Amino acid sequence: MGARIAARAGGGVMRVFLVLVGLFWLMPTIGLLLSSLRGPEDIAASGWWKVFTAPSELTFSNYQRLLDNSTITDSLFSTVLITVPATFLVVVIGSLAGYAFAWMEFPGRDWWFLVVVGLLVVPVQVALIPVSELFGTIGIFETTFGVIMFHTAFGLPFAIFLLRNFFAEIPRELLEAARLDGAGEIRLFTRVVMPLGGPAIASLGIFQFLWVWNDMLVALIFADSESPPITVALQQQVRQFGNNIDVLAPGAFVSMVIPLAVFFAFQRQFVSGVMAGAVK
């Protein structure tokens, strides 16, 4: 009885601790949301926690100003235009390459996979100057297509490494049974490997989406200055005006809440993909 009471008490304490950690983790997001719902005078006068004693300060006028700011709205469209293709290309190409490295025989397969693993340690900063010169030579510097190609190229090594290891855990007997039924490589990939690899593919898609959406360094260098992504647009707003917090706060919250919504929408698949292969 004593052990049972202690176990229940320990579980209760752990739940309280996890709730506190969750609230602490969400505090910046909550603060940004409440700041985006306050007027510029109220923001300058006191902190965002003042709304708990003066809820009348809350207003949606800041979001109206945000919608009227063509720079921010256009940058959101540019961010989507970069993030969606870069995520899609990495998922598709990484899935095909991961399947090839896991289950197809071709000359130098292991050596090529070692090259892919070696590319994981190459930092983005090392490639900025040579890739800028290359993009300038072929005419895609400061274009949306160039940003997509950069994110795709640097996202593929991790994608291939992750999916190859996941696909390699699929039972060989399952693939051999499909081959005996007359399935070719394409049908085997689309009908057997892809459904089983759904959690890993979803995890990869979330990682790539968050990386591209929140990126600022690559966008600052390679993106078109006339249609920058949201991260660069917000940075330019700070540099040009400095005190327009009534636009910056809702813009920053919108840029934050979209990747959060994507993460929570695919949370179940993300956890399944991360934990896949941990227990056999």
LINQUIMO-V324429 format. One record per residue. N is the residue number from 0. RES is the residue in one letter. SS is DSSP state (A for helix, B for strand, O for the rest). PHI is phi in whole degrees, 0 to 359 (999 if undefined). PSI is psi in radians with two decimals (NA if undefined). Layout:
{{N & RES & SS & PHI & PSI} {N & RES & SS & PHI & PSI}}
This chain:
{{0 & M & O & 999 & -0.74} {1 & G & A & 297 & -0.74} {2 & A & A & 296 & -0.65} {3 & R & A & 294 & -0.75} {4 & I & A & 296 & -0.73} {5 & A & A & 296 & -0.68} {6 & A & A & 295 & -0.74} {7 & R & A & 293 & -0.71} {8 & A & A & 296 & -0.73} {9 & G & A & 297 & -0.70} {10 & G & A & 297 & -0.68} {11 & G & A & 295 & -0.73} {12 & V & A & 297 & -0.71} {13 & M & A & 296 & -0.70} {14 & R & A & 297 & -0.77} {15 & V & A & 298 & -0.73} {16 & F & A & 297 & -0.77} {17 & L & A & 294 & -0.66} {18 & V & A & 297 & -0.74} {19 & L & A & 296 & -0.72} {20 & V & A & 297 & -0.74} {21 & G & A & 298 & -0.75} {22 & L & A & 295 & -0.68} {23 & F & A & 296 & -0.69} {24 & W & A & 292 & -0.60} {25 & L & A & 275 & -0.15} {26 & M & A & 301 & -0.79} {27 & P & A & 300 & -0.68} {28 & T & A & 294 & -0.75} {29 & I & A & 297 & -0.76} {30 & G & A & 298 & -0.72} {31 & L & A & 294 & -0.69} {32 & L & A & 298 & -0.82} {33 & L & A & 293 & -0.61} {34 & S & A & 294 & -0.63} {35 & S & A & 290 & -0.28} {36 & L & O & 259 & 0.21} {37 & R & O & 245 & 2.69} {38 & G & O & 286 & 2.82} {39 & P & A & 298 & -0.60} {40 & E & A & 294 & -0.73} {41 & D & A & 294 & -0.67} {42 & I & A & 297 & -0.73} {43 & A & A & 290 & -0.47} {44 & A & A & 276 & -0.60} {45 & S & O & 204 & 3.03} {46 & G & O & 281 & 2.97} {47 & W & A & 293 & -0.39} {48 & W & A & 291 & -0.17} {49 & K & A & 295 & -0.38} {50 & V & A & 295 & -0.39} {51 & F & A & 290 & -0.41} {52 & T & O & 255 & -0.27} {53 & A & O & 223 & 1.24} {54 & P & A & 295 & -0.24} {55 & S & A & 291 & -0.22} {56 & E & A & 287 & -0.32} {57 & L & O & 291 & 2.33} {58 & T & O & 207 & 2.68} {59 & F & O & 260 & 0.22} {60 & S & A & 294 & -0.52} {61 & N & A & 297 & -0.68} {62 & Y & A & 289 & -0.49} {63 & Q & A & 293 & -0.73} {64 & R & A & 296 & -0.63} {65 & L & A & 297 & -0.77} {66 & L & A & 294 & -0.48} {67 & D & A & 278 & -0.18} {68 & N & O & 271 & 1.80} {69 & S & A & 295 & -0.50} {70 & T & A & 296 & -0.77} {71 & I & A & 289 & -0.80} {72 & T & A & 295 & -0.70} {73 & D & A & 294 & -0.61} {74 & S & A & 292 & -0.60} {75 & L & A & 297 & -0.74} {76 & F & A & 296 & -0.71} {77 & S & A & 296 & -0.65} {78 & T & A & 295 & -0.76} {79 & V & A & 297 & -0.70} {80 & L & A & 295 & -0.46} {81 & I & A & 271 & -0.78} {82 & T & A & 290 & -0.79} {83 & V & A & 297 & -0.90} {84 & P & A & 296 & -0.68} {85 & A & A & 296 & -0.67} {86 & T & A & 290 & -0.76} {87 & F & A & 297 & -0.79} {88 & L & A & 296 & -0.73} {89 & V & A & 295 & -0.72} {90 & V & A & 294 & -0.79} {91 & V & A & 291 & -0.92} {92 & I & A & 293 & -0.71} {93 & G & A & 296 & -0.65} {94 & S & A & 294 & -0.79} {95 & L & A & 296 & -0.78} {96 & A & A & 292 & -0.68} {97 & G & A & 298 & -0.70} {98 & Y & A & 294 & -0.71} {99 & A & A & 297 & -0.77} {100 & F & A & 291 & -0.47} {101 & A & A & 276 & -0.68} {102 & W & A & 228 & 0.00} {103 & M & O & 249 & 2.49} {104 & E & O & 261 & 2.19} {105 & F & O & 207 & 2.73} {106 & P & O & 301 & 2.31} {107 & G & O & 72 & 0.42} {108 & R & A & 300 & -0.84} {109 & D & A & 293 & -0.65} {110 & W & A & 292 & -0.70} {111 & W & A & 295 & -0.63} {112 & F & A & 292 & -0.62} {113 & L & A & 296 & -0.63} {114 & V & A & 297 & -0.73} {115 & V & A & 298 & -0.77} {116 & V & A & 297 & -0.69} {117 & G & A & 296 & -0.56} {118 & L & A & 292 & -0.29} {119 & L & O & 295 & -0.48} {120 & V & O & 269 & 0.00} {121 & V & O & 280 & 2.03} {122 & P & O & 287 & 2.66} {123 & V & A & 298 & -0.63} {124 & Q & A & 298 & -0.52} {125 & V & A & 293 & -0.55} {126 & A & A & 267 & -0.06} {127 & L & A & 299 & -0.84} {128 & I & A & 290 & -0.90} {129 & P & A & 297 & -0.66} {130 & V & A & 291 & -0.61} {131 & S & A & 298 & -0.75} {132 & E & A & 294 & -0.69} {133 & L & A & 295 & -0.81} {134 & F & A & 296 & -0.64} {135 & G & A & 294 & -0.61} {136 & T & A & 292 & -0.72} {137 & I & A & 268 & -0.01} {138 & G & O & 85 & 0.43} {139 & I & O & 241 & 0.25} {140 & F & O & 287 & 2.44} {141 & E & O & 58 & 0.80} {142 & T & O & 227 & 2.74} {143 & T & A & 296 & -0.67} {144 & F & A & 298 & -0.68} {145 & G & A & 296 & -0.72} {146 & V & A & 296 & -0.73} {147 & I & A & 298 & -0.76} {148 & M & A & 295 & -0.68} {149 & F & A & 295 & -0.85} {150 & H & A & 295 & -0.62} {151 & T & A & 294 & -0.77} {152 & A & A & 296 & -0.72} {153 & F & A & 276 & -0.24} {154 & G & A & 272 & -0.34} {155 & L & A & 292 & -0.73} {156 & P & A & 304 & -0.81} {157 & F & A & 294 & -0.68} {158 & A & A & 297 & -0.80} {159 & I & A & 295 & -0.74} {160 & F & A & 298 & -0.80} {161 & L & A & 294 & -0.86} {162 & L & A & 286 & -0.58} {163 & R & A & 298 & -0.81} {164 & N & A & 295 & -0.61} {165 & F & A & 288 & -0.81} {166 & F & A & 296 & -0.53} {167 & A & O & 293 & -0.32} {168 & E & O & 277 & -0.14} {169 & I & O & 292 & 2.32} {170 & P & O & 302 & 2.31} {171 & R & A & 298 & -0.59} {172 & E & A & 299 & -0.60} {173 & L & A & 294 & -0.75} {174 & L & A & 291 & -0.67} {175 & E & A & 294 & -0.64} {176 & A & A & 295 & -0.67} {177 & A & A & 293 & -0.65} {178 & R & A & 293 & -0.65} {179 & L & A & 295 & -0.49} {180 & D & O & 280 & 0.04} {181 & G & O & 95 & 0.22} {182 & A & O & 283 & 2.28} {183 & G & O & 276 & -3.07} {184 & E & A & 295 & -0.69} {185 & I & A & 293 & -0.83} {186 & R & A & 295 & -0.64} {187 & L & A & 297 & -0.70} {188 & F & A & 291 & -0.78} {189 & T & A & 281 & -0.57} {190 & R & A & 262 & -0.39} {191 & V & A & 244 & -0.97} {192 & V & A & 289 & -0.82} {193 & M & A & 299 & -0.81} {194 & P & A & 298 & -0.69} {195 & L & A & 289 & -0.50} {196 & G & O & 269 & 0.21} {197 & G & A & 305 & -0.82} {198 & P & A & 300 & -0.75} {199 & A & A & 293 & -0.69} {200 & I & A & 294 & -0.70} {201 & A & A & 297 & -0.71} {202 & S & A & 298 & -0.77} {203 & L & A & 298 & -0.77} {204 & G & A & 300 & -0.69} {205 & I & A & 294 & -0.81} {206 & F & A & 302 & -0.84} {207 & Q & A & 294 & -0.74} {208 & F & A & 299 & -0.81} {209 & L & A & 295 & -0.69} {210 & W & A & 295 & -0.82} {211 & V & A & 290 & -0.74} {212 & W & A & 297 & -0.73} {213 & N & A & 271 & 0.00} {214 & D & O & 290 & 2.47} {215 & M & O & 234 & -0.62} {216 & L & A & 297 & -0.92} {217 & V & A & 296 & -0.74} {218 & A & A & 295 & -0.63} {219 & L & A & 295 & -0.54} {220 & I & A & 266 & -0.77} {221 & F & A & 259 & -0.32} {222 & A & O & 282 & 2.76} {223 & D & O & 292 & 2.22} {224 & S & O & 293 & -0.33} {225 & E & O & 278 & -0.40} {226 & S & O & 221 & 1.21} {227 & P & O & 282 & 2.77} {228 & P & O & 292 & 3.05} {229 & I & A & 295 & -0.64} {230 & T & A & 297 & -0.75} {231 & V & A & 289 & -0.67} {232 & A & A & 298 & -0.74} {233 & L & A & 295 & -0.69} {234 & Q & A & 296 & -0.67} {235 & Q & A & 292 & -0.62} {236 & Q & A & 296 & -0.72} {237 & V & A & 295 & -0.73} {238 & R & A & 291 & -0.62} {239 & Q & A & 277 & -0.73} {240 & F & O & 248 & -0.77} {241 & G & O & 80 & -0.65} {242 & N & O & 246 & 0.17} {243 & N & O & 271 & 1.05} {244 & I & A & 293 & -0.40} {245 & D & A & 292 & -0.33} {246 & V & A & 260 & -0.66} {247 & L & A & 293 & -0.71} {248 & A & A & 295 & -0.89} {249 & P & A & 294 & -0.58} {250 & G & A & 295 & -0.75} {251 & A & A & 294 & -0.65} {252 & F & A & 292 & -0.72} {253 & V & A & 297 & -0.73} {254 & S & A & 293 & -0.41} {255 & M & A & 273 & -0.67} {256 & V & A & 286 & -0.48} {257 & I & A & 294 & -0.90} {258 & P & A & 296 & -0.55} {259 & L & A & 296 & -0.71} {260 & A & A & 295 & -0.68} {261 & V & A & 296 & -0.73} {262 & F & A & 296 & -0.84} {263 & F & A & 290 & -0.50} {264 & A & A & 294 & -0.59} {265 & F & O & 248 & 0.47} {266 & Q & A & 298 & -0.73} {267 & R & A & 297 & -0.81} {268 & Q & A & 294 & -0.61} {269 & F & A & 296 & -0.82} {270 & V & A & 296 & -0.72} {271 & S & A & 298 & -0.72} {272 & G & A & 291 & -0.66} {273 & V & A & 292 & -0.67} {274 & M & A & 275 & -0.14} {275 & A & O & 298 & 2.31} {276 & G & O & 84 & -0.10} {277 & A & O & 288 & -0.57} {278 & V & O & 232 & 2.23} {279 & K & O & 253 & NA}}
